[in-house]
Amino acid sequence: MVGYRVAVMGATGNVGREMLRLLAERDFPTEEVIALASERSVGKEVVCGRKKVLKVRDLATFDFTGVDIVLSSPGAEASARYTPQAVSSGCVVIDNTSYFRMEHDVPLVVPEVNPQAIADYRKRNIIANPNCSTIQMVVVLRTLHDAFRIRRVVVSTYQSTSGAGKDAMDELSQQSVRLLMKESPSQERRKFAKQIAFNIIPHIDSFMEDGTTREEWKMAMETRKILDSSIAVHANCCRVPTYVGHAEYVNIETERSLSVNDARVVLERAPGVVVIDTDTATAVTVAKDYMTPVEVTGTDCVYVSRLRRDHTVDHGLSFWCVADNLRKGAALNAIQIAEILVRDYMKRP
C-alpha cells in the first residue's frame, strides 16, 4: 500500500483531534502523521489511533517539504498564514477554516454532494471544507434538489458549543456548575456574548451591516456555491447549551410537486443520509421516530426526521436533521476529501 505523509494543523483542537482519530479509524494510507499546533502546545501528546502517540510540533517553524497532504483546522488567521507556506512546499491543503471557502478558484467540497469539484484543486493546491452547519444541510438537500428542484430554503440551526472550540465547551461546563451551586456564572463568560448555560443565544460569529451574522451568511453563500447558485437561502443560527451535535429545522420550496412519501423514498437512497421518521399514514407511535444530537454523537451520517408537508406553499416540505458537527461537520468531511484525492488524483507509481 502506498503511504502518504500527512500533517494535521491545529492538532490539539476539537477538530484536529478528531482528524487524527479518523485517520486511524478509517485506515487512511499514511507513511507518517505529523501533529502541528501553536508554540504553547509544543511537546504535548495527542493520539492517532489506539496505540500511536504523537508529540506536537511547532507550526510556526515547521518545514512542510516532503509532506503530501495537510489537514488544516488551526483557525482562519493561522490558515491564512501557514497554508500558502504548505502549498509552496508542494502540499495539498484540505482546509477546515473559513478563510478560503469563497475564493473562486478554491473548490468547496462535500463528497456526497459535489466530489467532482475536487478535480479543480490543482489551481491552488487547496480544497476547502464548508461550514459545519452547511455540510449537514447540503448532504440532505442534494438528492431533494436533483429530484424536485429546490427554489428556496429557510433553515434554523441549533448549534452545539463544540462548534466554537474546546474553550466554549469548558465555558458551558463551568457556568452550569456555578448555576447548579446557586452561584453567578458571570465570571465564566469569555467565549459567548451571553450566558450559554441553560440558555439559547441567537448569535454565532460577528454581525454584518444588515443584521445577519456571518454564520448565517456562510450558510447561504456556501450552499449556493456547492449546490446551485439559483437557490435562495435564508438562515437563522443559534448557539444552544449542548456539547456535540448540530440540529437544524429546514423548510424547502420546490419547483416540482412532492409528497412526504416521495421525499422519504428519495432520501432513503441518498448517500450519507439516514431517515428515522414516523410514517403517520400507518402508525400512531413509533418507538424511535426522530433523532437528537445526543444520539448521533460519534456517528458519521446526517439523520433526517419529522418529514412533513408545508401547506402554505404549493410545493413545500419541512424536516429536522442532526449530525455530529466534529465528525461529518468537519473532520470526517476532510478525511473523505483526502480519500478521494489519493484514490483518483494523487496516485503514485
ABEGO torsion letter per residue (X at the ends): XBBBBBBBBGAABAAAAAAAAAAAAAGBBBABBBBBBBAAABGBBBBBEAABBBBBBBAAABBABGBABBBBBAEAAAAAAAAAAAAAAGBBBBBABAAAAABAABBBBBAAABAAAAAAAAAAGBBBBBBAAAAAAAAAAAAAAAAAGBABBBBBBBBBAAAAEAAAAAAAAAAAAAAAAGBBAAAABAABABBABGBBBBBBEBBBAAGBBAAAAAAAAAAAAAABAABBBBBBBBBBBBABEBBBBBBBBBABBBBAAAAAAAAAABBGBBBBBBBAAABABBABABBBAAAABGBABBBBBGBBBBAABABBBBBBBBBBAABAABAAAAAAAAAAAAAAAABBX
